[in-house]
Amino acid sequence: MEVNAQVMQALLSTAALLLLVISMRATQLLPAGRESDKIVEVELPERSLAMLPPESETKRIAITFYTAPAPFDGAEGMRQKLAIHSWLHLDLRPDVVLMGRHPSLKTFAETLQPYVTVDSDIDITFMGNPMFHSMIGRVQASSSEIVVLIDPNLVLLNDFTAAITKVRAVDSNWLLVVKPIHTTIFPFELQGSSGSWLHSDGLYVEPDEVRKIVRQKGSSGDCYGPGLWAWNKADAQLHAGVIPPFVYGSGHHSEWLLTEALVSKYRTVIDGSDVITLVAPQHVASRIYNGDGALGRPWDVAGNRVLAMQYGSLYYRPADLSNVTVKLIKCGEKLRRGLCLYNRTDLLEACKPHNRKLRLAQKVDPQASRDWFKFSQWFGRSSSDRGVQALDCKTIASLTNEYVRCPRLTKKSIKVSELWLPFSLEALASRVASPDKVIILSVAGDSYRTMLMSWVCSLRRLNISNYLVYALDDELYQHAVSQGVPVVKSSQTMRVSRDDCHFGTKCFQEVTKMKSRTVLHLLQLGFKVLFSDVDVYWFQNPIQEMMAYGPGTLVAQTDQYNETEAANLPRRLNSGFYFAWSDRATVAAFVKIVKHAMTSNMSEQPSFYDTMCGLDGVYRVGDDKCVEPDTNVTAIFLDRRTYPNGASGNHWEQRDVRKSCEQQGCRVLHNNWVSGRERKLKRQIAAGLWDYDETTRMCVTHRKKVQS
């Protein structure tokens, strides 16, 4: 045994000597002092290393969060509440604005006043979904120093404070974007006014531990854009051009906006995903960054795809987060004391000859700091000993290449080239009708597109949602769908002339007869119908007032222009604004009207009067009624003071048309008694009774600047 031990010791000594010789020989063969072995210094401007300001200074940042939540019901409502509370507990103490019209938003906000408010002045689809372009418009109207648009389901941790404080110091116009981290589970709740995180096991957890768990267990492989956008309210827009009317939550609006921001170069786009912890439970389908439209209805998803392909640069020059070259990263030992902005393109150039370290140094040259993100111009200079940190070139390369290229929008991915709704007239009427089965109907062609949209906006302003549009041509149908309007395309599409379809023309006659046939169809389906031409401006909702007359009545506006004469004189029933019940007698009377119009070589309007009041008014009762003898249905002519036509009350001749009509208690004002589409448009726009901006495709009446 002793001999074996000695042999083993001798073998080990020989092996060690042999390894030493090999090592020395290998060292001699290596070139001396390779450049790649050195630590390379890249000096950065002094602002490139962020120090968290004192808490009192942090709180002075005027910052407002905007979000468009779903109704606060069920599990999704609970997730949204957790997310919003996480924002409110940030050191920044932001204000939060909930964009939407569902009553639950106001109920939730009332418990958190004055920090949480509701902005209902946004455009929504008939299904209740916010329109993305309108959301951006409301955020842009804010007076806050910094604004944030964030998905309502995303929890935000307090590392956002250091990041936004860092980016705030940048002199230029900037746009910060953050992609979320998906987690299979988020077992934390916020407790009390202190905002402490409580684990589901009943133990309190430090924020750093929550962040650590999320980043270790979560995945940030989302390909379809940011879940958080933040920008300073400077003089620059986010992008060139106008945002199409995307339906929020149905895909493509997020990557479209990112592409336009990068292409337009109005702002420096900064990716803060590495240092800002934005949490999304994996089972939650996000609204703002959901690219495949899993949350959206099929027709909304298809519509967003068509809009994304037709407008802007997304189809031709698509971009995702991998195209954002300016990045906010952690470059110190502690996140709160070491944030750096760097340009990935420039640093990769600096890294090309090296494979070890880049030393990031604080630059004290004020002249150089003016151009804060062109890092390559400081390459190779000496640095001070203060604030020196190091990054591995390989790490930079991996950070640059960490995003996978997203699937691109192609013609093959667009299964339909047109916008559409999968509803028949009956199905859509059933969906939008009020609880008492009332439908507000208008019929129009593309020549009256803008006037239709102003009419729709006036209803939205009054929070009226039980309306429906019957489109006479494909062009108007497509436009109405893109604007979230409940619309059905006529089975007999017709070409409506832009300038030759006014009162008295053959086109006008054909259009009006289509109106009465559509009303009859709805009445036969059991719906009460308030018909309104698109040139009727609404000041109030008149439905309850008109329903008060009861079944067996046809309540209509008079077309009488002479204030001293009776409202029900021959041919003075205006078929551009009336209310009909769906009882058997009224439907029978309406059948007679439609049949009379089919045999007439005039418009439908004379058929209304001749059927309900008789030839030369033989069925007149008093000054404001007629009774049709076969059905015993009463035609009631509305008061000209509250339902004035275009020639009564002299409202259109007043300097302030709105004030004149509102003082008299107008429910509506008809823009008739003027010939030609252009003259109608000019008169209504000049009077200020116009609620639609054709350029932005948004409702604009009473659009106020949000104070934060």
Secondary structure, 3 states (H helix, E strand, C coil): CHHHHHHHHHHHHHHHHHHHHHHHHHHHHCCCCCHHHCEEEEEEEHHHCCCCCCHHHHHCCCEEEEECCCCCCHHHHHHHHHHHHHHHCCCCCCEEEEECCCHHHHHHHHCCCCCEEEECCCCECCCCCEEHHHHHHHHHCCCCCEEEEECCCCEECCHHHHHHHHHHCCCCCEEEEECCEEECCCCEEEECCCCEEEECCCCEECHHHHHHHHHHHCECCCCCCCCEEEEECCCCCCCCCCCCCCECCCCCHHHHHHHHHHHHCCCEEEECCCCCCEEEECCCCCCCCCCCCCCCCHHHHHHHHHHHHHCCCCCCCCCCHHHCCEEEEECCCCHHHCEEEEEHHHHHHHHCCCCCEEEEEEECCCCHHHCCCCHHHHECCCCCCCCCEEEEHHHHHHHHCCCCCCCCCCHHHCCCCCCCCCCCHHHHHHHHCCCCCEEEEEEECHHHHHHHHHHHHHHHHCCCCCEEEEECCHHHHHHHHHCCCCEEECCCCCCCCCCCCCCCCHHHHHHHHHHHHHHHHHHHCCCEEEEECCCEEECCCCHHHHHCCCCCEEEEEECCCCCCCCCCCCCCEEEEEEEECCCHHHHHHHHHHHHHHHCCCCCHHHHHHHHHHCHHHCCEECCCEEEECCCCEEEEECCCCCCCCCCCCCHHHCCCHHHHHHHCCCCEEECCCCCCHHHHHHHHHHCCCCCEECCCCEECCCCCCCCC
